[in-house]
């Protein structure tokens, strides 16, 4: 998959990470984190990890901020 296609998949995954069970949302965020690592984006992968930690501790506001940050930054990778 090209980097552009990967970025589109990441954005689609992030956009869908607001519905479903907490486990399903956490799984999507883990997929995003892993894909960012494979795209050699360690800072963004770290941000995805932080958003995942916020979700797991129940800090919904921080999770949403992290997700919005990732959506913005990943969009600029195109």
PyMOL commands that set and color helices and strands:
alter all, ss='L'
color gray80, all
select helices_A, chain A and resi 3-15+22-38+42-56+60-75
alter helices_A, ss='H'
color red, helices_A
deselect
rebuild
show_as cartoon
